[in-house]
Amino acid sequence: MLKNTAIPASFLFLLIVVASCYSKVTISVLEPGTYILPSSLQKVTIYSIPGMQSTPGLFDSLTDLYIDRETDINNIRQGYLDGLYEIMSVSPRFRKVVLSDSVFDELLSYGNLTWNAVDRICRHDTSDALLFLSKAVSYPARQNNSSFTWPQEYVDLSQIQNISKWMIFSPVTHQQVASYTYSDTVSVAPELFLDPENIEYVLYQNCYVMGRAFGEKLCPHWNDAGRIMYVGPGRELRKAMAFVADDRWVDAGAIWDQLSESQNRKQAYFAAFNLALAYERDDVLDQAVLWIAYADSLRPTAASSAYKKVLEGRLRVKPLLDEQMAGN
């Protein structure tokens, strides 16, 4: 006898009600980097080409990988600079971040820049400092857990170890402000290397990922964070949701503020939870922590407990973020 797979109407209604209680939203949060730069460093020029010599047909220490001898290896290494620029150019830590004009490419001599070159570039861009990729090396990671079976004639490149060295130079005073060595491993879908047409693209993406990763170490940066927001039940919560959809968070906050004093503890919980989210969105983390703690006291749930830990963690690193943002 076949089972009746129809969903009872009462249960279907329950599913709809439960599903309509919250919605997943994404907010941008400012995360701290690792390094602390001088507060006077506000405008930065990134030198637009890597400072390394290239051997035709060879990409760093990936010696078993065939690359056309006509390929400009520095075009692949450009990924480091593109990834770094993508992070730094939108970081509120800096007033201005630019890539140097191509007319200055010829100033690079045997992988080095003179102080006169640094002065000329920074004067042209009215920058406080020049950021220079002085060295970058990629090679197969020693330990590889790939389950992919490589043909005998191919080298295993599903894990690429990358080491890059970056320097920051100050014009006029002719000082090296900082020097950083960054190392990490990039995982690559191994089958991509089996098609020679993909090789240059994959290597560029490897460099691009590393540039972004270093940028996130160098300065405060934006990350997308998934959160939940309660949108019902109740007319007022749905109205607040409509305001949020129209980017009217202040109006939504006014509704949640009133509901947070409701005698209905469930409604008050939903409103307090949403107020924590609103304050986090505005980067007012101390208030966000207070509101999620209040929500958790009204109605302890796994959601409120988890969100409370997230906010408390962000609040703990806030002093580091403030120090990195000094001067802004």
C-alpha positions as CSV (number, residue, x, y, z in Angstrom):
1,M,0.0,0.0,0.0
2,L,1.4,3.4,-1.0
3,K,1.7,6.1,1.7
4,N,-0.2,9.3,1.3
5,T,2.5,12.0,0.6
6,A,0.1,14.9,0.6
7,I,0.9,17.6,3.3
8,P,-2.0,18.3,5.6
9,A,-3.4,21.8,5.2
10,S,-2.8,22.6,8.9
11,F,0.9,21.5,8.7
12,L,1.4,23.5,5.5
13,F,0.0,26.6,7.2
14,L,2.5,26.0,10.1
15,L,5.4,25.8,7.6
16,I,4.4,29.1,6.0
17,V,4.1,30.8,9.3
18,V,7.5,29.5,10.5
19,A,9.2,30.4,7.2
20,S,7.7,33.9,7.3
21,C,9.1,34.8,10.7
22,Y,12.6,35.7,9.5
23,S,14.5,36.6,6.4
24,K,18.2,36.2,5.5
25,V,19.9,39.5,4.8
26,T,23.5,40.5,3.9
27,I,25.3,43.5,5.4
28,S,28.7,44.8,4.8
29,V,30.9,44.7,7.9
30,L,34.3,46.4,8.4
31,E,36.9,43.9,9.5
32,P,40.3,44.8,10.9
33,G,43.5,43.9,9.1
34,T,46.6,42.6,10.8
35,Y,49.2,45.3,10.3
36,I,49.1,48.9,11.7
37,L,50.4,51.6,9.3
38,P,51.4,55.1,10.4
39,S,48.4,57.3,10.6
40,S,50.1,59.9,8.3
41,L,49.9,57.4,5.5
42,Q,46.6,58.4,3.9
43,K,47.3,58.4,0.1
44,V,49.1,55.5,-1.5
45,T,50.3,54.7,-5.0
46,I,50.7,51.0,-5.9
47,Y,53.5,50.6,-8.4
48,S,51.7,49.2,-11.4
49,I,54.1,46.4,-12.4
50,P,55.9,43.7,-10.3
51,G,59.5,44.3,-9.6
52,M,60.8,40.9,-10.8
53,Q,62.8,39.6,-13.7
54,S,61.2,36.8,-15.8
55,T,62.6,33.8,-17.6
56,P,60.7,33.1,-20.8
57,G,58.5,30.1,-20.5
58,L,58.9,29.7,-16.8
59,F,56.6,30.9,-14.0
60,D,58.6,31.1,-10.8
61,S,59.3,27.7,-9.3
62,L,56.6,25.8,-11.2
63,T,59.4,24.3,-13.3
64,D,57.3,21.4,-14.7
65,L,54.6,23.7,-16.1
66,Y,54.9,24.6,-19.7
67,I,54.2,28.2,-20.7
68,D,54.6,29.8,-24.1
69,R,57.9,31.6,-24.2
70,E,56.2,34.6,-25.7
71,T,54.0,35.0,-22.7
72,D,54.7,38.1,-20.6
73,I,55.0,36.6,-17.1
74,N,54.5,39.9,-15.4
75,N,51.0,40.1,-17.0
76,I,50.2,37.0,-14.9
77,R,51.8,38.5,-11.8
78,Q,49.6,41.6,-12.4
79,G,47.0,39.6,-10.5
80,Y,48.8,40.4,-7.2
81,L,48.4,44.1,-7.9
82,D,44.8,43.9,-9.2
83,G,43.7,41.9,-6.1
84,L,45.5,44.3,-3.7
85,Y,44.1,47.4,-5.4
86,E,40.5,46.0,-5.2
87,I,40.8,45.8,-1.4
88,M,42.7,49.0,-0.7
89,S,40.8,51.2,-3.1
90,V,37.5,50.8,-1.1
91,S,39.0,50.6,2.4
92,P,38.0,53.6,4.5
93,R,41.5,53.5,6.0
94,F,42.9,55.5,3.0
95,R,41.9,58.8,1.4
96,K,43.2,57.8,-1.9
97,V,44.7,54.6,-3.5
98,V,45.8,54.6,-7.1
99,L,47.9,52.4,-9.5
100,S,50.9,54.3,-10.9
101,D,50.7,55.7,-14.4
102,S,52.1,53.4,-17.1
103,V,54.5,56.2,-18.1
104,F,56.5,55.4,-15.0
105,D,56.9,51.7,-15.9
106,E,60.3,52.4,-17.5
107,L,61.6,53.6,-14.2
108,L,62.0,50.0,-13.0
109,S,65.6,48.9,-13.5
110,Y,66.5,45.3,-13.0
111,G,63.7,44.9,-10.4
112,N,64.6,48.0,-8.5
113,L,63.4,51.6,-8.1
114,T,65.6,54.6,-7.3
115,W,64.6,57.2,-4.8
116,N,64.3,59.7,-7.6
117,A,61.7,57.3,-9.2
118,V,59.8,57.1,-5.9
119,D,59.8,60.9,-5.7
120,R,58.5,61.4,-9.3
121,I,55.7,58.9,-9.0
122,C,54.4,60.1,-5.6
123,R,54.7,63.8,-6.7
124,H,52.6,63.0,-9.8
125,D,49.9,61.2,-7.7
126,T,50.2,63.5,-4.7
127,S,50.7,60.4,-2.6
128,D,52.3,59.9,0.8
129,A,53.9,56.6,-0.1
130,L,54.7,54.0,-2.8
131,L,53.7,50.4,-2.3
132,F,56.0,48.1,-4.3
133,L,55.8,44.3,-4.9
134,S,59.5,43.5,-4.9
135,K,59.3,39.7,-5.1
136,A,56.8,36.9,-5.5
137,V,57.4,33.2,-5.9
138,S,55.0,30.3,-6.5
139,Y,55.7,26.6,-6.2
140,P,53.9,23.3,-5.7
141,A,52.9,22.9,-2.0
142,R,54.9,20.1,-0.4
143,Q,51.8,18.5,1.1
144,N,49.0,17.8,-1.2
145,N,45.7,16.0,-0.2
146,S,44.2,16.1,-3.7
147,S,42.2,13.0,-4.5
148,F,42.7,13.8,-8.2
149,T,44.8,11.3,-10.1
150,W,47.2,13.2,-12.3
151,P,48.5,11.8,-15.6
152,Q,52.2,10.9,-15.4
153,E,53.3,13.7,-17.7
154,Y,51.7,16.4,-15.5
155,V,52.9,18.0,-12.3
156,D,50.4,18.1,-9.4
157,L,49.4,21.8,-9.1
158,S,46.2,21.5,-7.1
159,Q,47.9,23.3,-4.2
160,I,50.1,26.3,-5.0
161,Q,52.3,27.8,-2.3
162,N,52.9,31.6,-2.8
163,I,55.3,33.9,-1.1
164,S,55.3,37.6,-1.8
165,K,57.4,40.5,-0.4
166,W,56.0,44.0,-0.3
167,M,57.7,47.3,0.6
168,I,56.3,50.8,1.3
169,F,58.6,53.7,0.5
170,S,58.2,57.3,1.6
171,P,59.2,60.0,-0.8
172,V,61.2,63.1,0.1
173,T,62.4,61.5,3.4
174,H,63.6,58.5,1.4
175,Q,62.6,56.0,4.1
176,Q,61.3,52.4,3.9
177,V,58.1,52.7,5.9
178,A,57.4,49.0,6.1
179,S,58.3,45.6,4.7
180,Y,56.0,42.6,4.7
181,T,56.4,39.0,3.6
182,Y,53.2,37.2,3.0
183,S,52.8,33.4,2.5
184,D,49.7,31.3,1.8
185,T,48.4,28.4,-0.2
186,V,45.8,28.6,-3.0
187,S,43.8,25.5,-3.9
188,V,43.1,25.0,-7.6
189,A,40.7,22.6,-9.3
190,P,43.4,20.3,-10.8
191,E,41.6,19.5,-14.0
192,L,41.9,23.2,-15.0
193,F,45.6,22.7,-15.7
194,L,45.0,19.8,-18.1
195,D,43.9,22.3,-20.7
196,P,46.8,24.4,-21.9
197,E,44.4,27.2,-22.7
198,N,43.6,27.6,-19.0
199,I,47.1,27.8,-17.6
200,E,47.7,31.6,-17.8
201,Y,44.2,32.4,-16.5
202,V,44.5,30.0,-13.5
203,L,47.9,31.4,-12.6
204,Y,46.6,34.9,-12.9
205,Q,43.7,34.0,-10.5
206,N,46.2,32.4,-8.1
207,C,48.1,35.8,-8.0
208,Y,44.8,37.7,-7.7
209,V,43.6,35.7,-4.7
210,M,46.9,36.2,-3.0
211,G,46.8,40.0,-3.7
212,R,43.4,40.3,-2.1
213,A,44.5,38.2,0.8
214,F,47.5,40.4,1.5
215,G,45.2,43.5,1.1
216,E,43.0,42.1,3.9
217,K,46.1,41.8,6.1
218,L,47.3,45.3,5.3
219,C,44.2,47.3,6.1
220,P,40.6,47.3,7.3
221,H,38.4,45.8,4.7
222,W,34.7,45.2,3.9
223,N,33.3,41.7,4.1
224,D,29.7,40.6,3.3
225,A,28.1,38.9,6.4
226,G,25.0,36.9,6.4
227,R,22.5,37.7,9.1
228,I,18.8,37.0,9.9
229,M,16.1,39.6,10.5
230,Y,12.7,38.9,11.9
231,V,9.9,40.0,9.5
232,G,6.8,38.7,11.2
233,P,4.3,37.7,12.4
234,G,2.4,40.9,12.9
235,R,1.6,43.9,10.8
236,E,4.2,46.2,12.4
237,L,7.1,43.8,11.8
238,R,6.0,43.4,8.2
239,K,5.8,47.2,7.9
240,A,9.4,47.5,9.3
241,M,10.5,44.9,6.7
242,A,9.0,47.0,3.9
243,F,11.0,50.0,5.2
244,V,14.2,48.0,5.2
245,A,13.5,46.8,1.6
246,D,13.3,50.5,0.7
247,D,16.6,51.2,2.6
248,R,14.7,53.2,5.3
249,W,16.4,51.6,8.3
250,V,15.8,54.6,10.5
251,D,12.0,54.2,10.0
252,A,12.2,50.5,10.6
253,G,14.3,51.1,13.8
254,A,11.5,53.4,15.1
255,I,9.0,50.5,14.8
256,W,11.4,48.0,16.4
257,D,12.1,50.4,19.3
258,Q,8.4,50.6,20.1
259,L,7.9,46.8,19.8
260,S,10.9,46.1,22.0
261,E,8.8,47.4,24.9
262,S,5.8,45.2,24.1
263,Q,4.3,43.0,26.8
264,N,4.4,40.3,24.2
265,R,7.9,38.9,24.9
266,K,8.1,37.2,21.6
267,Q,7.4,40.4,19.7
268,A,9.8,42.3,22.0
269,Y,12.4,39.6,21.3
270,F,12.0,39.9,17.5
271,A,12.3,43.7,17.7
272,A,15.3,43.7,20.0
273,F,17.1,41.2,17.7
274,N,16.5,43.4,14.7
275,L,17.7,46.5,16.6
276,A,21.0,44.6,17.3
277,L,21.2,44.0,13.5
278,A,20.5,47.7,12.7
279,Y,23.2,48.9,15.1
280,E,25.7,46.4,13.7
281,R,24.9,47.6,10.2
282,D,25.8,51.1,11.4
283,D,28.9,49.8,13.1
284,V,27.7,50.8,16.6
285,L,28.8,47.6,18.1
286,D,28.4,48.4,21.8
287,Q,24.7,49.1,21.3
288,A,24.3,46.1,19.1
289,V,25.7,43.9,21.9
290,L,23.3,45.5,24.4
291,W,20.3,44.9,22.2
292,I,21.1,41.2,21.5
293,A,21.8,40.6,25.2
294,Y,18.3,42.1,25.9
295,A,16.8,39.9,23.2
296,D,18.5,36.8,24.7
297,S,17.2,37.7,28.1
298,L,13.6,37.9,26.8
299,R,13.7,34.6,24.9
300,P,17.0,32.6,24.9
301,T,17.3,30.9,21.5
302,A,20.1,29.3,19.5
303,A,19.9,32.3,17.1
304,S,20.3,35.0,19.7
305,S,23.1,33.0,21.5
306,A,25.0,32.6,18.2
307,Y,24.5,36.2,17.2
308,K,25.6,37.4,20.6
309,K,28.9,35.5,20.2
310,V,29.4,37.1,16.8
311,L,28.8,40.6,18.1
312,E,30.9,40.1,21.2
313,G,33.8,38.9,19.0
314,R,33.5,41.9,16.7
315,L,33.5,44.2,19.7
316,R,36.6,42.6,21.1
317,V,38.6,43.5,18.0
318,K,37.1,47.0,17.7
319,P,40.1,48.6,19.5
320,L,42.4,47.1,16.9
321,L,40.2,48.4,14.1
322,D,40.1,51.8,15.7
323,E,43.9,51.9,15.9
324,Q,44.2,50.9,12.2
325,M,41.7,53.6,11.3
326,A,43.6,56.3,13.2
327,G,43.7,59.6,11.4
328,N,40.5,59.0,9.4
